[in-house]
Amino acid sequence: MRVFQVLILVLLSFAIAYAQNEQAPILEKDIEYKNWKLKGVRGGEAVNIREYAAGKKLVMVVYFAPWCGNWKHDAPMLQKLYEKYREQGLGIVAVGEYDPVTAMQTNLDALKITFPAVYESENRTEKQNTLHYAYRRSTGDTRNWGSPWYIFLTPSTMESAGDTLTKRAFVINGEMIESEGEKFIRERLGLTATASPNSAIAAKEIEVCEPDKKAVLVKP
């Protein structure tokens, strides 16, 4: 029994060593972000991002892989922000990557996500051919899979026609820091600043974004 316990501790230490905490700040970057129209994860109804942004003050596009622990960590926070600020002009669209649509559907249902979700790719072998990959690399994201990856669009300053929506935008090359994300959203929506009681994600929470590894949560 003692040998078994030692073995578990050794395996856990290896998991922690390979895990990643991918929190990242919101940074403004040069990026030629294109208009897109993608099929919906639920039912296949297409979403045109320029049309979706019409009438909103801020649109957050978050790219995700359903098997990614980092995405699973951020998703409940995004749902909470969506419910809190959608009436004030916030829109959120998730763009699925690198897994079958059925897996994306299961993931969104399990996480109880209600904001729109579309997909760009359905296979991990497509990674280097996706716009997601090109966008995040152009903004300095060196992660392997880049899930989640965020770009914030301001409809009032977007190009009203043509292939390009914007040539400069705020992005997050990793997990959102909740306090920073909510502060940013409130500022863009023209709301007064407020403190977020559950703002910072604890530094001891370690997430891993690899399809063949388990996410590890290190408790205090």
ZATOR-45730 format. One line per field, with one value per residue: x, y, z of N, C-alpha, C, O in turn; residue in one letter. Coordinates in steps of 0.05 Angstrom, whole numbers, always signed. Layout:
<sites>
n.u <- c(X:...)
n.v <- c(Y:...)
n.w <- c(Z:...)
ca.u <- c(X:...)
ca.v <- c(Y:...)
ca.w <- c(Z:...)
c.u <- c(X:...)
c.v <- c(Y:...)
c.w <- c(Z:...)
o.u <- c(X:...)
o.v <- c(Y:...)
o.w <- c(Z:...)
code <- c(A:...)
</sites>
This chain:
<sites>
n.u <- c(+17:+39:+78:+47:+23:+68:+81:+37:+45:+93:+77:+40:+73:+102:+60:+47:+94:+92:+48:+11:+3:-34:-47:-55:-41:-85:-72:-57:-52:-23:-61:-89:-150:-199:-265:-314:-355:-383:-403:-452:-442:-484:-534:-517:-528:-506:-460:-447:-395:-390:-443:-464:-440:-464:-497:-477:-432:-384:-349:-329:-288:-274:-228:-227:-208:-245:-226:-189:-160:-150:-189:-235:-229:-235:-286:-335:-329:-333:-385:-412:-397:-421:-476:-481:-468:-490:-538:-520:-491:-450:-423:-409:-374:-358:-306:-297:-245:-203:-227:-281:-347:-388:-362:-352:-404:-421:-385:-398:-450:-441:-414:-452:-458:-485:-478:-467:-436:-389:-353:-286:-248:-243:-207:-146:-102:-106:-85:-42:-61:-104:-139:-141:-92:-56:-70:-60:-6:+14:+8:+44:+36:+62:+46:+30:-23:-57:-106:-150:-157:-163:-196:-215:-267:-287:-345:-360:-314:-299:-286:-336:-347:-321:-265:-233:-239:-213:-150:-121:-125:-147:-120:-117:-67:-76:-103:-157:-148:-190:-204:-179:-203:-258:-256:-237:-279:-322:-303:-303:-357:-376:-387:-384:-325:-312:-298:-279:-299:-283:-237:-179:-148:-127:-59:-42:-73:-67:-69:-73:-62:-65:-82:-75:-65:-82:-116:-89:-104:-78:-87:-95)
n.v <- c(-24:+24:+31:+39:+89:+122:+117:+143:+195:+207:+205:+247:+290:+292:+306:+357:+383:+385:+414:+475:+542:+588:+642:+708:+777:+830:+856:+907:+897:+897:+870:+839:+827:+786:+790:+740:+682:+630:+562:+544:+511:+488:+460:+480:+531:+588:+640:+707:+748:+804:+820:+800:+833:+882:+936:+926:+942:+919:+862:+799:+750:+684:+633:+563:+496:+438:+398:+422:+439:+492:+522:+500:+519:+574:+580:+579:+628:+664:+654:+675:+729:+741:+735:+775:+823:+825:+853:+904:+912:+875:+824:+756:+707:+640:+603:+542:+493:+440:+390:+342:+366:+344:+333:+385:+403:+371:+388:+444:+439:+412:+451:+489:+532:+589:+629:+647:+596:+575:+539:+529:+489:+417:+378:+357:+356:+398:+444:+482:+504:+537:+599:+616:+597:+627:+680:+683:+671:+715:+754:+742:+696:+638:+589:+518:+497:+540:+551:+576:+631:+700:+754:+821:+859:+922:+946:+998:+1020:+985:+964:+978:+950:+902:+854:+858:+868:+896:+927:+931:+910:+890:+834:+769:+726:+674:+648:+686:+738:+747:+794:+834:+826:+836:+889:+913:+902:+930:+983:+989:+985:+1031:+1034:+1045:+1035:+976:+934:+866:+813:+760:+760:+750:+692:+638:+630:+579:+545:+502:+493:+450:+447:+403:+351:+298:+297:+304:+356:+389:+405:+442:+442:+490)
n.w <- c(+0:+16:-22:-67:-55:-56:-110:-133:-115:-141:-195:-194:-185:-232:-267:-249:-261:-316:-325:-341:-325:-355:-353:-379:-396:-420:-481:-529:-598:-664:-714:-769:-772:-799:-828:-816:-831:-800:-788:-740:-677:-650:-683:-732:-753:-786:-766:-777:-763:-766:-773:-726:-689:-696:-667:-616:-561:-548:-570:-553:-578:-570:-579:-576:-554:-542:-508:-476:-415:-398:-425:-403:-352:-359:-383:-348:-323:-366:-382:-338:-342:-390:-378:-342:-368:-420:-431:-428:-473:-486:-526:-537:-572:-583:-615:-640:-642:-670:-656:-663:-682:-651:-603:-587:-579:-536:-497:-491:-473:-424:-396:-393:-429:-459:-496:-566:-608:-654:-706:-731:-745:-745:-731:-702:-734:-767:-745:-758:-804:-793:-785:-734:-713:-744:-730:-673:-671:-698:-660:-622:-591:-567:-551:-553:-569:-560:-532:-485:-534:-542:-575:-576:-602:-624:-643:-660:-682:-721:-789:-836:-882:-930:-928:-883:-813:-772:-759:-714:-648:-582:-548:-516:-501:-478:-416:-387:-340:-288:-259:-288:-338:-329:-312:-359:-394:-370:-375:-431:-440:-419:-365:-293:-255:-218:-163:-167:-129:-133:-163:-179:-207:-171:-160:-150:-178:-228:-296:-353:-422:-463:-507:-490:-437:-367:-333:-276:-210:-161:-95:-41)
ca.u <- c(+0:+57:+91:+26:+20:+92:+78:+17:+58:+112:+62:+28:+94:+107:+37:+50:+117:+85:+24:+16:-16:-31:-58:-41:-54:-98:-52:-65:-34:-29:-71:-108:-170:-218:-293:-318:-381:-377:-426:-456:-437:-510:-553:-505:-535:-482:-458:-429:-386:-396:-472:-469:-429:-481:-513:-464:-410:-359:-353:-306:-286:-255:-223:-223:-209:-262:-211:-168:-165:-150:-215:-254:-226:-246:-313:-355:-325:-343:-414:-420:-394:-442:-502:-480:-464:-501:-558:-506:-477:-429:-428:-388:-376:-336:-299:-286:-222:-187:-242:-307:-369:-403:-347:-357:-432:-420:-370:-414:-473:-431:-406:-476:-452:-509:-471:-463:-412:-385:-328:-269:-236:-253:-186:-121:-81:-111:-77:-25:-75:-127:-136:-135:-63:-42:-75:-46:+23:+21:+8:+65:+28:+79:+35:+26:-50:-69:-134:-165:-145:-183:-194:-238:-275:-303:-361:-361:-290:-294:-292:-364:-349:-295:-257:-219:-254:-196:-121:-110:-145:-137:-121:-106:-54:-77:-127:-164:-147:-217:-207:-172:-222:-283:-250:-235:-306:-337:-293:-313:-386:-382:-397:-366:-306:-320:-280:-290:-291:-270:-222:-154:-148:-106:-34:-37:-90:-50:-84:-57:-76:-55:-104:-70:-58:-103:-112:-83:-111:-63:-103:-79)
ca.v <- c(+0:+47:+34:+50:+117:+135:+118:+164:+221:+211:+212:+273:+310:+295:+320:+385:+394:+389:+431:+503:+563:+605:+669:+728:+803:+841:+873:+917:+887:+899:+845:+843:+807:+785:+783:+712:+670:+602:+546:+541:+485:+477:+461:+488:+557:+604:+666:+726:+763:+833:+823:+795:+856:+905:+945:+920:+960:+903:+834:+782:+725:+666:+608:+542:+468:+428:+380:+438:+446:+521:+531:+491:+536:+601:+580:+588:+657:+678:+652:+694:+756:+744:+739:+800:+847:+825:+874:+930:+914:+856:+800:+736:+684:+620:+590:+516:+483:+416:+367:+340:+383:+330:+337:+413:+405:+358:+406:+468:+431:+406:+476:+506:+557:+598:+648:+633:+581:+566:+523:+533:+464:+393:+358:+368:+358:+423:+466:+502:+515:+553:+628:+618:+594:+650:+704:+683:+673:+743:+771:+733:+672:+616:+564:+496:+496:+567:+550:+595:+655:+720:+780:+839:+876:+946:+950:+1026:+1027:+965:+970:+971:+934:+891:+830:+863:+881:+915:+922:+933:+901:+879:+805:+755:+702:+655:+650:+712:+745:+755:+822:+851:+823:+850:+918:+921:+901:+953:+1008:+991:+988:+1057:+1030:+1053:+1014:+962:+912:+839:+799:+734:+769:+736:+663:+631:+621:+550:+530:+497:+480:+440:+447:+383:+332:+272:+300:+313:+381:+384:+427:+440:+455:+504)
ca.w <- c(+0:+18:-49:-85:-48:-66:-139:-139:-110:-163:-219:-191:-188:-261:-279:-241:-275:-344:-326:-349:-318:-379:-350:-395:-395:-444:-495:-556:-618:-693:-724:-790:-766:-822:-824:-821:-828:-793:-780:-711:-664:-644:-705:-757:-762:-789:-753:-789:-739:-770:-768:-697:-674:-700:-644:-591:-554:-547:-576:-547:-593:-556:-593:-556:-560:-521:-490:-463:-388:-395:-434:-383:-329:-365:-393:-329:-318:-389:-381:-317:-353:-411:-365:-326:-385:-448:-434:-430:-499:-490:-541:-536:-591:-581:-640:-633:-659:-665:-646:-677:-673:-630:-578:-579:-568:-509:-480:-486:-456:-398:-384:-393:-444:-474:-517:-592:-612:-682:-707:-754:-753:-731:-729:-691:-755:-782:-729:-771:-827:-785:-781:-705:-710:-756:-714:-647:-676:-706:-636:-603:-576:-574:-540:-572:-580:-560:-523:-502:-545:-543:-588:-570:-625:-617:-667:-669:-697:-741:-817:-841:-906:-938:-915:-858:-793:-758:-762:-688:-628:-557:-548:-493:-510:-456:-399:-378:-312:-285:-250:-311:-359:-322:-313:-387:-405:-359:-387:-459:-440:-407:-338:-273:-247:-194:-155:-170:-105:-140:-187:-188:-207:-152:-174:-146:-196:-251:-317:-375:-448:-481:-511:-479:-409:-350:-318:-248:-193:-136:-74:-20)
c.u <- c(+17:+71:+72:+23:+44:+91:+59:+30:+79:+98:+49:+49:+102:+85:+40:+72:+110:+61:+32:-6:-13:-45:-41:-55:-68:-79:-64:-44:-42:-38:-92:-129:-193:-246:-296:-348:-376:-403:-428:-452:-464:-529:-542:-512:-511:-483:-438:-421:-391:-426:-478:-461:-447:-498:-500:-441:-383:-366:-327:-308:-265:-253:-216:-222:-225:-248:-191:-177:-166:-178:-236:-253:-239:-275:-334:-353:-336:-374:-425:-418:-415:-469:-503:-481:-477:-522:-545:-490:-454:-439:-404:-394:-352:-332:-284:-264:-214:-201:-269:-328:-385:-389:-351:-385:-433:-407:-386:-438:-464:-424:-429:-471:-476:-502:-465:-436:-411:-360:-313:-257:-247:-232:-161:-100:-84:-98:-62:-38:-99:-119:-129:-105:-48:-46:-59:-16:+32:+21:+27:+58:+45:+70:+31:-1:-64:-99:-134:-147:-167:-176:-219:-243:-293:-320:-361:-336:-283:-299:-320:-368:-322:-288:-245:-238:-238:-167:-106:-132:-131:-141:-111:-93:-52:-103:-132:-160:-174:-220:-200:-192:-248:-279:-249:-263:-323:-329:-304:-343:-395:-394:-376:-349:-317:-300:-294:-281:-277:-252:-199:-158:-124:-82:-29:-55:-75:-67:-65:-74:-62:-76:-100:-61:-82:-96:-108:-90:-96:-78:-85:-72)
c.v <- c(+25:+53:+47:+80:+133:+138:+140:+191:+227:+219:+239:+295:+314:+311:+350:+398:+401:+408:+460:+520:+584:+631:+689:+754:+810:+861:+883:+909:+895:+872:+850:+821:+809:+780:+753:+704:+640:+588:+544:+513:+472:+481:+471:+515:+575:+630:+683:+746:+793:+838:+819:+819:+881:+911:+939:+940:+945:+875:+819:+756:+708:+640:+587:+514:+454:+411:+396:+446:+476:+532:+524:+508:+563:+602:+589:+618:+673:+677:+672:+723:+762:+750:+766:+825:+847:+847:+901:+932:+895:+832:+781:+714:+666:+607:+564:+507:+455:+393:+366:+358:+370:+333:+366:+416:+394:+377:+431:+462:+426:+431:+496:+533:+564:+618:+633:+619:+571:+549:+529:+506:+441:+372:+370:+371:+384:+448:+488:+514:+533:+582:+633:+616:+618:+676:+704:+684:+701:+762:+761:+709:+648:+589:+543:+497:+523:+567:+556:+617:+675:+743:+796:+858:+898:+953:+978:+1034:+1006:+975:+961:+953:+923:+867:+835:+878:+902:+908:+926:+926:+892:+848:+795:+729:+682:+657:+679:+715:+758:+785:+841:+850:+838:+880:+928:+922:+925:+979:+1011:+994:+1015:+1055:+1039:+1030:+1002:+940:+886:+822:+772:+738:+751:+706:+655:+620:+591:+533:+526:+482:+471:+439:+428:+361:+306:+274:+310:+339:+374:+409:+423:+456:+469:+485)
c.w <- c(+0:-9:-68:-80:-59:-96:-147:-136:-132:-189:-218:-194:-217:-275:-273:-257:-304:-347:-333:-336:-339:-377:-366:-394:-421:-456:-522:-576:-646:-702:-746:-787:-787:-812:-830:-818:-824:-784:-750:-701:-659:-668:-731:-768:-763:-774:-769:-768:-742:-764:-738:-680:-676:-676:-617:-586:-554:-553:-569:-563:-579:-571:-572:-568:-537:-501:-472:-435:-383:-403:-413:-358:-335:-372:-373:-323:-341:-390:-360:-328:-374:-399:-352:-344:-412:-452:-436:-455:-503:-506:-538:-556:-587:-608:-634:-653:-650:-652:-661:-665:-650:-603:-568:-567:-540:-489:-472:-468:-427:-382:-382:-406:-461:-496:-543:-594:-641:-682:-733:-764:-736:-726:-719:-712:-771:-768:-744:-796:-819:-782:-751:-701:-721:-739:-688:-651:-683:-682:-615:-586:-585:-563:-561:-585:-578:-552:-493:-513:-550:-561:-582:-593:-615:-642:-678:-685:-718:-769:-823:-865:-912:-921:-887:-838:-778:-762:-735:-667:-603:-557:-521:-504:-488:-441:-390:-348:-305:-278:-273:-333:-353:-322:-341:-400:-395:-371:-415:-461:-428:-379:-317:-264:-221:-188:-158:-147:-111:-164:-195:-186:-190:-168:-171:-163:-222:-272:-339:-400:-467:-483:-496:-450:-393:-337:-289:-232:-167:-115:-53:+2)
o.u <- c(+12:+74:+80:+21:+41:+98:+64:+25:+81:+107:+48:+43:+107:+90:+34:+70:+120:+54:+55:-30:+7:-55:-17:-80:-64:-71:-77:-20:-66:-23:-112:-126:-204:-251:-282:-363:-367:-421:-408:-457:-467:-539:-555:-504:-497:-505:-416:-438:-397:-433:-495:-473:-445:-512:-512:-432:-363:-386:-305:-328:-242:-273:-201:-232:-217:-257:-178:-198:-182:-188:-254:-273:-252:-289:-351:-373:-349:-386:-445:-436:-426:-483:-525:-492:-474:-525:-558:-476:-439:-460:-381:-416:-329:-351:-262:-266:-217:-189:-278:-328:-394:-402:-353:-388:-445:-416:-386:-445:-477:-428:-426:-480:-487:-519:-459:-416:-431:-347:-325:-255:-260:-239:-154:-81:-66:-100:-70:-27:-113:-96:-114:-94:-30:-27:-45:-2:+53:+33:+27:+72:+41:+84:+28:-3:-83:-114:-121:-125:-187:-153:-241:-224:-312:-309:-362:-337:-262:-316:-328:-390:-301:-302:-247:-251:-248:-161:-82:-154:-107:-161:-99:-108:-31:-123:-113:-166:-179:-236:-214:-199:-259:-296:-261:-270:-336:-346:-313:-353:-419:-409:-352:-357:-330:-288:-318:-257:-260:-251:-201:-168:-101:-85:-14:-52:-70:-77:-43:-97:-50:-88:-120:-51:-100:-73:-121:-82:-100:-80:-63:-58)
o.v <- c(+44:+76:+64:+96:+155:+159:+155:+209:+250:+238:+254:+316:+337:+327:+366:+421:+420:+416:+468:+514:+597:+642:+687:+755:+797:+880:+867:+914:+898:+852:+865:+799:+830:+767:+742:+718:+627:+601:+543:+494:+447:+503:+469:+522:+578:+642:+675:+759:+806:+857:+833:+825:+898:+894:+947:+953:+957:+864:+827:+742:+716:+626:+592:+509:+459:+409:+384:+458:+486:+551:+540:+512:+574:+622:+606:+631:+694:+697:+685:+738:+784:+768:+779:+845:+866:+857:+920:+952:+899:+821:+790:+704:+675:+601:+565:+513:+447:+377:+386:+364:+384:+336:+371:+430:+406:+380:+438:+478:+434:+433:+518:+554:+547:+624:+609:+628:+560:+546:+534:+502:+446:+349:+393:+387:+391:+470:+511:+533:+542:+589:+651:+633:+628:+691:+724:+696:+710:+783:+771:+704:+638:+569:+549:+498:+527:+582:+542:+623:+668:+751:+785:+871:+894:+965:+982:+1054:+1009:+993:+938:+942:+932:+859:+817:+898:+924:+885:+923:+936:+887:+838:+809:+712:+673:+667:+694:+697:+780:+799:+861:+871:+851:+895:+950:+941:+938:+996:+1033:+1003:+1021:+1072:+1039:+1007:+1014:+929:+883:+816:+764:+722:+737:+695:+665:+604:+580:+509:+546:+460:+482:+430:+438:+353:+292:+254:+322:+344:+356:+431:+403:+480:+460:+493)
o.w <- c(-14:-17:-85:-99:-69:-107:-167:-153:-141:-202:-238:-206:-225:-292:-291:-266:-315:-369:-330:-337:-341:-397:-367:-390:-442:-443:-535:-571:-652:-699:-741:-799:-791:-792:-848:-804:-842:-774:-736:-715:-661:-673:-752:-790:-743:-771:-774:-755:-722:-751:-727:-660:-659:-666:-596:-605:-560:-543:-579:-561:-576:-576:-553:-590:-514:-478:-455:-431:-366:-390:-407:-344:-317:-367:-380:-319:-337:-397:-365:-323:-376:-408:-350:-337:-427:-474:-445:-459:-523:-501:-537:-558:-586:-623:-623:-677:-627:-637:-672:-641:-632:-582:-544:-547:-522:-466:-448:-451:-408:-358:-371:-396:-475:-513:-542:-583:-651:-662:-754:-788:-715:-718:-728:-709:-786:-779:-743:-807:-837:-778:-744:-686:-708:-735:-682:-634:-676:-684:-592:-566:-607:-564:-585:-610:-594:-564:-477:-502:-562:-563:-583:-603:-600:-661:-702:-700:-732:-773:-817:-869:-902:-902:-870:-845:-773:-769:-734:-669:-602:-566:-505:-515:-480:-451:-387:-333:-316:-290:-277:-344:-371:-331:-347:-414:-411:-377:-423:-481:-428:-371:-324:-265:-205:-206:-153:-144:-95:-182:-215:-167:-195:-186:-186:-164:-237:-266:-343:-399:-486:-463:-490:-439:-404:-330:-278:-239:-152:-117:-49:+21)
code <- c(M:R:V:F:Q:V:L:I:L:V:L:L:S:F:A:I:A:Y:A:Q:N:E:Q:A:P:I:L:E:K:D:I:E:Y:K:N:W:K:L:K:G:V:R:G:G:E:A:V:N:I:R:E:Y:A:A:G:K:K:L:V:M:V:V:Y:F:A:P:W:C:G:N:W:K:H:D:A:P:M:L:Q:K:L:Y:E:K:Y:R:E:Q:G:L:G:I:V:A:V:G:E:Y:D:P:V:T:A:M:Q:T:N:L:D:A:L:K:I:T:F:P:A:V:Y:E:S:E:N:R:T:E:K:Q:N:T:L:H:Y:A:Y:R:R:S:T:G:D:T:R:N:W:G:S:P:W:Y:I:F:L:T:P:S:T:M:E:S:A:G:D:T:L:T:K:R:A:F:V:I:N:G:E:M:I:E:S:E:G:E:K:F:I:R:E:R:L:G:L:T:A:T:A:S:P:N:S:A:I:A:A:K:E:I:E:V:C:E:P:D:K:K:A:V:L:V:K:P)
</sites>
